[in-house]
Amino acid sequence: MSLFGLFTSAPEKALARKLAEHLAKNIPPKLMDKGRQVLSANRVSRLLEQAFETAKEHQLQTGMGFMKRAILANSFKWELQAKGYPKDFINVATEGLVVELSKARQSRNAK
């Protein structure tokens, strides 16, 4: 990785956009806002887990540190807000992302 690569957050922002677009394609924000009774909790959980797994793979490949994890989490939150998801869903999804990235980081450090 070049020295400049240490200071760019473009890959994390692009990943956040990709994760939010994947969620929006499979769980439209309007459905989440108005039709939660119709949604399967298992489906929502599965889609979030897929997003978290993609982020963990990115972390393992790039060696993301604290700042880039924070940039990814905040960018993910902003992307979800821009797509019109309800605030409670945004908070749960973002918190889940942060927890999963932290767990992945801890397990990597334990090896």
C-alpha positions as CSV (number, residue, x, y, z in Angstrom):
1,M,0.0,0.0,0.0
2,S,1.3,3.4,-0.9
3,L,1.7,6.2,1.6
4,F,-1.2,8.0,-0.1
5,G,-3.4,4.9,0.4
6,L,-3.2,5.5,4.2
7,F,-5.0,8.8,3.8
8,T,-7.7,8.0,1.3
9,S,-11.2,6.9,2.4
10,A,-12.6,6.4,-1.1
11,P,-12.6,2.6,-0.9
12,E,-14.6,2.7,2.4
13,K,-17.0,5.2,1.1
14,A,-17.5,3.2,-2.1
15,L,-18.1,0.0,0.0
16,A,-20.7,1.9,2.2
17,R,-22.5,3.0,-1.0
18,K,-22.4,-0.6,-2.3
19,L,-23.8,-2.1,0.9
20,A,-26.6,0.5,1.1
21,E,-27.5,0.0,-2.5
22,H,-27.7,-3.8,-1.9
23,L,-30.0,-3.3,1.0
24,A,-32.2,-0.8,-0.9
25,K,-32.5,-3.2,-3.8
26,N,-33.7,-6.1,-1.5
27,I,-35.5,-4.1,1.2
28,P,-36.9,-0.8,-0.2
29,P,-36.9,2.0,2.3
30,K,-40.6,2.7,1.8
31,L,-41.4,-0.9,2.6
32,M,-39.3,-0.6,5.8
33,D,-41.0,2.6,6.8
34,K,-44.6,1.6,6.1
35,G,-44.8,-2.2,5.8
36,R,-42.7,-3.6,8.5
37,Q,-45.4,-6.2,9.4
38,V,-44.9,-7.7,5.9
39,L,-41.2,-8.1,6.2
40,S,-39.6,-11.2,7.5
41,A,-37.2,-10.6,10.4
42,N,-35.1,-13.5,9.1
43,R,-34.9,-11.9,5.7
44,V,-33.8,-8.5,7.1
45,S,-31.3,-10.2,9.4
46,R,-29.9,-12.3,6.6
47,L,-29.4,-9.3,4.3
48,L,-27.7,-7.3,7.1
49,E,-25.5,-10.3,7.9
50,Q,-24.5,-10.4,4.2
51,A,-23.6,-6.8,4.3
52,F,-21.6,-7.2,7.5
53,E,-19.7,-10.2,6.0
54,T,-18.8,-8.1,2.9
55,A,-17.4,-5.4,5.2
56,K,-15.5,-7.9,7.3
57,E,-13.9,-9.4,4.1
58,H,-12.9,-5.8,3.1
59,Q,-11.4,-5.3,6.5
60,L,-9.3,-8.5,6.3
61,Q,-8.1,-7.6,2.8
62,T,-7.2,-4.0,3.5
63,G,-6.2,-4.2,7.2
64,M,-8.6,-1.4,8.0
65,G,-7.7,0.4,11.2
66,F,-9.9,2.4,13.6
67,M,-10.3,5.5,11.4
68,K,-11.3,3.7,8.3
69,R,-13.8,1.5,10.2
70,A,-15.3,4.8,11.5
71,I,-15.4,6.2,8.0
72,L,-17.1,3.1,6.7
73,A,-19.7,3.0,9.5
74,N,-20.5,6.8,9.2
75,S,-20.6,6.6,5.4
76,F,-22.9,3.6,5.7
77,K,-25.2,5.5,8.1
78,W,-25.3,8.5,5.7
79,E,-26.0,6.3,2.7
80,L,-28.9,4.7,4.5
81,Q,-30.3,8.1,5.6
82,A,-30.0,9.4,2.0
83,K,-32.0,6.4,0.8
84,G,-34.8,7.2,3.2
85,Y,-34.6,4.4,5.8
86,P,-36.2,5.0,9.2
87,K,-33.9,6.2,11.9
88,D,-34.3,3.2,14.1
89,F,-33.3,0.8,11.3
90,I,-30.3,3.0,10.4
91,N,-29.1,2.9,14.0
92,V,-29.5,-0.9,14.4
93,A,-27.8,-1.5,11.0
94,T,-24.9,0.8,11.7
95,E,-24.4,-0.6,15.2
96,G,-24.4,-4.1,13.9
97,L,-21.8,-3.1,11.3
98,V,-19.6,-1.6,14.0
99,V,-19.9,-4.6,16.3
100,E,-19.2,-7.1,13.5
101,L,-16.1,-5.2,12.4
102,S,-14.9,-4.9,16.0
103,K,-15.3,-8.7,16.5
104,A,-13.5,-9.4,13.3
105,R,-10.7,-7.2,14.3
106,Q,-10.4,-8.8,17.7
107,S,-10.4,-12.3,16.3
108,R,-7.7,-11.3,13.8
109,N,-5.6,-9.9,16.6
110,A,-6.0,-13.0,18.7
111,K,-4.4,-15.2,16.1
